[in-house]
Amino acid sequence: MPAFILLTVMTALRILSRNRLRAGLTMLGIVIGVGAVIAMVSIGQGARAAVQAQVASMGTNVIIIMPGSTTVSGVRGGQGGAVTLTVGDAADLKKRSPLLSDTGWAKRDVMQIVNGNRNWNGPVNGISPSYLTIRDWSFTGGGPFTQTDLESAARVALIGQTTLENLFDPGEEAIGATIRIKNVPFQVVGVLAPKGQSAQGSDQDDVIFIPFTTAERKVFGSQFLGSVGALFASTERSADLPEAVDQIREVLRARHRLQGEQADDFTIRTQVDIGKVQESTSQTLTVMLFAIASVSLLVGGIGIMNILLVSVTERTREIGVRMAVGAKRLHILMQFLIEAVTLSLFGGVIGVVVGIVGARLTTVIAGWPTIISLDAIVSAFVFSLGVGLFFGLYPANKAARLNPIEALRYE
């Protein structure tokens, strides 16, 4: 039996080599299909890894509390539409929520920042020193401002990498330099390490941090002193996040005097929640890309079936001769099945190369992250063989069922 299969493979190769152009065009669908599957899955997995990195850049076991929907005089406002969170909330949360290792707060506004003859319009954040710890910010130069700076409303600033590039010339020393925010001078005391894009797609390095009290009194001109744009908290263990959320909700509802039937006037999100949503989105994208690319494989399989049907018609007399000299139906069936699998095999090998090259080019040209998975390569290759076998079965069965006498008479 092995000798028969080897002989049949050699015969299939010889027959396919007689019609190289036709065989090449037939394989093209498989090549495109396998290449598309590998490239698309690589893009999807790269996007998933990028999302995981973005979520990780938020910090460790982070909880974010945003001002939520509230009803004022019968009118329901959107998230952030009312002042519902304060510095006092953060202090009380740290005191009354045992699972929280730290709490912090921040308030944001987009303003013009000036350094000499250069200026940049970017987000300015008034924060507490603890915010930097919760978000796990590190520095490439200088360091954070202190609690004393917060209490004295010091005019000090920390700048991100994007802000640095737009405010300072290459090689220019930023630490100790004076920049102006809303015509208020600030001394740069730290340059933040890069974090890249956030899970929402914004540039986390396009940022300036100043003490919250300084922002409130000298820059933002807040109407409600002590109000914040968001509260931040962290726990020692990720397993504590669900219980910590319950404690936060209980404390804030008590502080805001919300009755049992009243909805929360704040929204709580954990790092795990954000990660699950983003990962679910990227996983859906991967499945969609895989499904779209798989259509190309099916089209390639249909091409194999069509060509083999033509081949059966062209070789009807040959099939009759083989049957007349003793070939069994199984031998004819195997002959055409092996031809179909051979086409799929060569198409799959070329498709793997095309898919890997395509994924690499996507990273180089478009800058999209891609991860080439061995599982995706094996799956696409095996799927291509399965497609060849499935779509070759009908033509092979048709050839095997030919009547030898009628086949010999065929012109």
C-alpha positions in Angstrom: 0.0 0.0 0.0 2.8 2.6 0.8 4.4 1.8 -2.6 1.0 2.3 -4.3 0.6 5.7 -2.6 4.1 6.8 -3.5 3.5 5.8 -7.1 0.2 7.6 -7.1 1.8 10.8 -5.7 4.5 10.7 -8.4 1.9 10.2 -11.1 -0.1 13.1 -9.7 3.0 15.3 -9.8 3.7 14.3 -13.3 0.2 15.1 -14.4 0.1 18.4 -12.7 3.5 19.4 -14.1 2.0 18.9 -17.6 -0.4 21.8 -16.9 1.7 24.1 -14.8 -0.2 27.3 -15.5 -3.6 25.7 -14.7 -2.2 24.0 -11.5 -0.7 27.3 -10.4 -3.9 29.2 -10.9 -5.8 26.5 -9.1 -3.4 26.7 -6.1 -3.7 30.5 -6.1 -7.0 30.4 -4.1 -5.4 28.1 -1.5 -2.3 30.4 -1.4 -4.4 33.5 -0.8 -6.6 31.7 1.7 -3.8 30.3 3.8 -1.8 33.6 3.6 -4.9 35.6 4.5 -5.8 33.4 7.5 -2.2 33.6 8.9 -1.9 37.4 8.3 -5.3 38.2 9.7 -5.0 36.1 12.8 -1.5 37.6 13.4 -3.0 41.1 13.2 -5.8 40.1 15.5 -3.5 38.5 18.1 -1.1 41.5 17.8 -4.1 43.8 18.5 -5.0 41.7 21.5 -1.5 41.8 22.9 -1.4 45.6 22.4 -4.7 46.0 24.3 -3.3 43.9 27.2 -0.2 46.1 27.3 -2.4 49.3 27.3 -4.5 48.0 30.1 -1.3 47.0 32.1 0.0 50.6 31.6 -2.9 51.9 33.7 -1.1 50.6 36.8 -1.7 47.6 39.1 -5.2 46.7 40.4 -6.5 50.1 39.6 -10.1 51.3 40.3 -11.4 54.4 38.6 -14.4 56.3 40.0 -16.0 58.8 37.6 -18.8 61.3 38.2 -21.9 59.4 37.1 -25.4 60.2 35.8 -27.5 62.3 38.2 -30.9 63.8 38.2 -31.2 67.5 39.0 -34.7 69.1 39.0 -36.1 66.2 37.0 -33.4 66.5 34.3 -31.0 63.5 34.0 -27.4 64.5 33.1 -24.7 62.3 31.5 -21.6 61.0 33.1 -19.5 63.9 34.4 -22.4 66.3 33.9 -22.5 67.2 37.6 -20.0 67.7 40.4 -20.4 64.5 42.5 -16.9 63.6 43.6 -14.6 65.5 45.9 -11.2 65.3 47.5 -13.1 64.5 50.7 -14.5 61.4 49.1 -11.0 60.2 48.4 -9.8 60.8 51.9 -12.9 59.0 53.4 -12.5 56.1 51.1 -8.9 55.5 52.2 -10.0 55.7 55.8 -13.1 53.5 55.6 -12.3 51.0 52.9 -9.8 48.5 54.4 -9.0 46.8 51.1 -7.8 50.0 49.4 -4.0 50.4 49.6 -4.2 54.0 48.3 -6.5 56.6 46.9 -5.8 59.6 44.6 -7.6 62.1 42.5 -7.2 64.1 39.3 -8.8 66.9 37.3 -8.1 67.6 33.7 -8.3 70.4 31.2 -6.8 71.1 27.8 -4.6 74.3 27.8 -1.8 76.0 25.9 1.6 75.4 27.3 4.5 77.7 26.3 8.3 77.2 26.5 10.1 80.2 25.0 9.1 80.5 21.4 7.5 77.0 21.3 4.0 76.1 22.4 1.8 73.1 22.6 -1.9 72.6 23.2 -2.3 69.6 25.5 -4.0 68.1 28.6 -3.0 69.6 32.0 -3.9 67.4 34.9 -4.1 68.5 38.5 -3.3 65.5 40.6 -2.4 64.2 44.1 1.0 62.7 44.5 -0.6 59.3 45.2 -2.1 59.3 41.7 1.4 58.7 40.3 1.9 55.7 42.6 -1.5 54.2 41.7 -0.9 54.6 38.0 2.6 53.3 38.3 4.3 56.3 36.6 8.1 56.2 36.4 10.6 58.8 35.3 13.4 59.2 32.8 14.6 62.3 34.5 13.9 64.2 37.8 11.2 62.9 40.0 7.7 63.4 41.4 6.4 66.4 43.4 5.7 65.8 47.0 2.9 66.2 49.5 4.5 69.4 50.6 4.2 70.7 47.0 0.5 69.8 47.1 -0.1 71.5 50.4 1.8 74.7 49.4 0.3 74.8 45.9 3.8 74.8 44.4 4.3 75.8 40.8 6.0 72.6 39.7 5.2 70.3 36.7 5.9 66.8 35.4 5.8 66.4 31.6 5.2 63.4 29.3 7.3 62.4 26.4 5.0 63.8 23.7 4.9 67.1 25.5 8.6 67.1 25.9 9.2 66.6 22.2 6.8 69.4 21.3 8.1 72.0 23.8 11.8 71.3 23.9 14.5 71.0 21.1 16.3 67.7 20.8 19.0 67.6 23.5 17.6 70.5 25.4 17.5 70.0 29.2 14.0 70.0 30.4 14.6 69.5 34.2 14.7 72.9 35.9 13.3 74.7 32.8 10.4 77.1 33.3 7.2 76.6 31.2 4.1 78.7 31.3 0.6 77.3 31.6 -2.2 79.9 31.2 0.6 82.5 31.8 1.5 81.0 35.1 5.2 79.9 35.3 6.0 76.3 36.3 9.3 74.7 36.9 9.7 71.2 35.3 10.9 68.8 38.1 10.3 65.5 36.3 10.1 63.9 32.9 7.7 60.9 32.8 8.7 57.6 31.2 6.7 56.7 28.1 3.4 54.7 28.5 2.1 54.7 24.9 -1.6 54.6 24.0 -4.3 54.0 26.6 -7.0 51.3 26.3 -9.2 54.1 24.9 -6.7 54.9 22.2 -5.5 58.3 23.6 -1.8 59.2 23.9 -0.9 58.8 27.6 2.5 60.6 27.0 0.7 63.8 25.9 0.3 65.0 29.4 1.4 67.5 32.1 0.9 66.9 35.8 0.8 69.7 38.3 -0.2 69.6 42.0 -4.0 69.5 42.3 -4.2 72.6 44.6 -2.1 74.6 42.2 -4.3 73.7 39.3 -7.4 74.5 41.3 -6.3 77.9 42.7 -4.0 79.2 39.9 -4.8 77.5 36.6 -8.3 76.0 36.3 -10.2 78.5 38.3 -12.6 75.9 39.7 -16.1 77.1 40.7 -16.5 74.2 43.2 -13.3 73.9 45.3 -12.4 70.4 46.1 -14.3 68.9 43.2 -12.4 66.3 41.1 -12.7 64.9 37.6 -12.0 61.3 38.8 -11.0 59.3 41.8 -8.4 56.6 41.7 -7.8 53.7 44.1 -5.8 50.5 44.2 -5.7 47.2 46.0 -2.8 44.9 47.0 -4.4 41.9 45.1 -6.5 41.7 42.0 -8.7 39.2 43.8 -9.8 42.0 46.2 -11.1 44.2 43.4 -14.8 43.1 43.4 -15.1 43.4 47.2 -13.3 46.7 47.2 -15.8 48.0 44.6 -18.6 47.1 46.9 -16.9 49.0 49.8 -16.4 52.0 47.6 -20.0 52.0 46.6 -21.2 51.7 50.2 -19.0 54.6 51.4 -19.8 56.9 48.6 -23.6 56.3 48.7 -23.4 57.1 52.5 -21.4 60.3 51.9 -23.7 61.4 49.1 -26.8 60.6 51.1 -28.3 58.4 48.5 -31.4 56.5 49.5 -32.0 52.8 48.6 -34.1 53.6 45.5 -31.8 56.3 44.2 -29.2 55.4 41.5 -25.5 55.9 42.0 -24.2 59.4 41.1 -20.9 57.9 40.2 -19.5 55.1 38.0 -16.9 52.6 39.2 -14.7 50.7 36.7 -11.8 48.4 37.6 -8.7 47.6 35.5 -10.0 44.1 35.1 -13.4 45.3 33.7 -11.7 47.5 31.2 -9.4 44.7 30.2 -12.2 42.3 29.7 -14.1 44.7 27.4 -11.1 45.5 25.3 -10.0 41.9 25.1 -13.5 40.8 24.1 -13.5 43.4 21.3 -10.1 42.3 20.0 -11.1 38.6 20.2 -14.2 39.4 18.2 -12.0 41.2 15.6 -9.7 38.1 15.4 -12.7 35.8 14.8 -14.1 38.1 12.2 -10.8 38.4 10.4 -10.4 34.6 10.5 -13.9 34.0 9.1 -13.3 36.5 6.3 -10.0 34.9 5.4 -11.4 31.4 5.5 -13.8 32.4 2.7 -10.7 32.6 0.4 -9.8 29.0 1.4 -13.3 27.8 0.5 -13.1 29.7 -2.9 -9.8 27.9 -3.4 -11.4 24.6 -2.7 -14.1 25.3 -5.2 -11.4 26.1 -7.7 -9.8 22.7 -7.1 -13.1 20.9 -7.6 -13.7 22.7 -10.8 -10.3 21.9 -12.2 -10.5 18.3 -11.2 -13.9 18.0 -12.8 -12.4 19.3 -16.0 -9.5 16.9 -15.6 -11.9 13.9 -15.2 -13.6 14.9 -18.4 -10.3 15.3 -20.3 -8.9 12.0 -18.9 -12.1 9.8 -19.3 -10.4 7.6 -21.9 -7.3 7.2 -19.7 -9.5 6.2 -16.8 -11.2 3.6 -19.0 -7.8 2.2 -20.1 -6.6 1.9 -16.5 -9.8 0.1 -15.4 -9.5 -2.2 -18.4 -6.0 -3.3 -17.3 -7.1 -4.0 -13.8 -7.3 -0.7 -11.9 -10.0 -0.8 -9.2 -12.4 2.0 -8.3 -10.4 2.6 -5.1 -7.2 3.2 -7.2 -9.0 5.8 -9.4 -10.5 7.4 -6.3 -7.1 7.7 -4.6 -5.5 9.0 -7.8 -7.8 12.1 -8.0 -7.9 12.6 -4.2 -4.1 12.7 -4.1 -4.0 15.2 -6.9 -6.4 17.4 -4.9 -4.4 17.1 -1.7 -1.1 17.7 -3.6 -2.5 21.0 -5.0 -3.6 21.9 -1.5 -0.3 20.9 0.0 1.8 23.0 -2.3 -0.7 25.9 -2.1 -0.6 25.6 1.7 3.2 25.8 1.9 3.4 28.8 -0.4 0.5 30.4 1.6 2.3 30.0 4.9 5.2 31.9 3.4 2.9 34.6 2.0 1.1 34.9 5.3 4.3 35.4 7.4 5.7 37.9 4.9 2.3 39.7 4.8 2.2 40.0 8.6 5.8 41.3 8.8 5.1 43.9 6.1 1.9 45.0 7.9 4.1 45.7 11.0 6.8 47.5 9.0 4.6 49.5 6.6 1.4 50.2 8.7 3.0 50.0 12.1 0.3 47.6 13.4 1.6 45.0 15.9 1.4 41.4 14.7 2.1 38.1 16.5 2.7 35.2 14.2 1.3 32.1 16.0 2.4 28.6 15.3 -1.1 27.4 16.1 -2.5 29.7 13.4 0.1 28.4 10.8 -0.7 24.7 11.6 -4.5 25.4 11.7 -4.4 27.2 8.3 -2.2 24.5 6.7 -4.3 21.6 8.0 -7.5 23.4 7.0 -6.1 23.9 3.5 -5.5 20.1 3.3 -9.0 19.4 4.6 -10.4 21.8 2.0 -8.5 20.0 -0.8 -9.6 16.6 0.4 -13.3 17.7 0.8 -13.6 19.4 -2.6 -11.6 16.7 -4.3 -13.9 14.0 -3.1 -16.7 14.6 -5.6 -14.6 14.7 -8.7 -12.6 11.7 -7.5 -15.8 9.8 -6.8 -17.2 10.7 -10.2 -14.1 9.4 -11.9 -14.2 6.2 -9.9 -17.8 5.5 -10.9 -17.2 5.8 -14.6 -18.3 2.8 -16.7 -15.1 1.3 -18.2 -16.7 0.5 -21.5 -18.3 3.9 -22.0 -15.0 5.5 -20.8 -13.0 3.6 -23.5 -15.5 4.8 -26.2 -15.2 8.5 -25.0 -13.6 10.8 -27.6 
